[in-house]
Amino acid sequence: MNTVERVKEIKQSFRQMMDGVVAQSMREKGANYHLNWGATLPRLREKANEIGQDYDLAIALWKENVRECKILATMIMPPDKMLPEVVDIWMEQTDSVEIAEQTAFNLYQHLPFAADKAYAWLASDSDLAQLCGYHVLSRLFMNKREPNERGINEFVDQALAALQSSNVSLRKAAMQAMIRFSSLSLMHKRIAHSAVASIGMDFI
C-alpha cells in the first residue's frame, strides 16, 4: 500500500474514534480545523504504536488539515530523521495551542537539536512558537539538561517578558518552564526566584 492509500485508510479509521463532545468543546475554544473528529490522545497514541515510526507517512499526514492527522504525524515522525528545515516548516504551519503542545511533547523535545530550536523560538514574534519553545525547555529541564550561562540569561530574559504577556497559554508555559528550571539545582532555584520577584510575581 502506498503512502496516499495509507493516509486515506488512517483517515477512515478516525471515524471509529469520533467523539463529538470533544470536537464541540474544541470548536468552542476556537480550534478551527478543517476536520476534527475529536479523537482522544490515548486513542491516537494507540494508533501511532500500531503504525510505528514512519517518516514519509508523518510528512503526508501533517499536510492534511485534519487535527488527528497532524497529531498522529507528531507521534510517528522519527526524531533522528527530522531535519531542522522541516521543523521550521511545521512550526510555520502550526496554528493552534493544541498542535504546538503536541509537537513539543511528542516530537520536538526528542530532536538532537531541540535546545537550539527552543531558544530560537523564545525570541520569535509568534506566541505559538514561544509557547512551543517553553514546553520543549520544560521537558529538557525535567531531564536535567542544564543550559550554559548564555542559555540561562537568554531563558530568564525571555521568560520574564512572556510571564507578562496577555496570552494566558504563553504565561502558563513560561511559568511551567521557570518552575522546571528552578528544580535543576539550588543555584537555578535562586536565579529563578530572584527573576520572578523582580517583576513582582511569585511561583504559582
Secondary structure as GFF3:
##gff-version 3
##sequence-region A 1 204
A	DSSP	alpha_helix	3	17	.	.	.	ID=ss1
A	DSSP	alpha_helix	20	28	.	.	.	ID=ss2
A	DSSP	alpha_helix	41	51	.	.	.	ID=ss3
A	DSSP	alpha_helix	55	62	.	.	.	ID=ss4
A	DSSP	alpha_helix	67	76	.	.	.	ID=ss5
A	DSSP	three_ten_helix	79	81	.	.	.	ID=ss6
A	DSSP	alpha_helix	84	92	.	.	.	ID=ss7
A	DSSP	alpha_helix	97	106	.	.	.	ID=ss8
A	DSSP	three_ten_helix	108	110	.	.	.	ID=ss9
A	DSSP	alpha_helix	114	122	.	.	.	ID=ss10
A	DSSP	alpha_helix	127	142	.	.	.	ID=ss11
A	DSSP	alpha_helix	149	163	.	.	.	ID=ss12
A	DSSP	alpha_helix	168	182	.	.	.	ID=ss13
A	DSSP	alpha_helix	186	198	.	.	.	ID=ss14
###
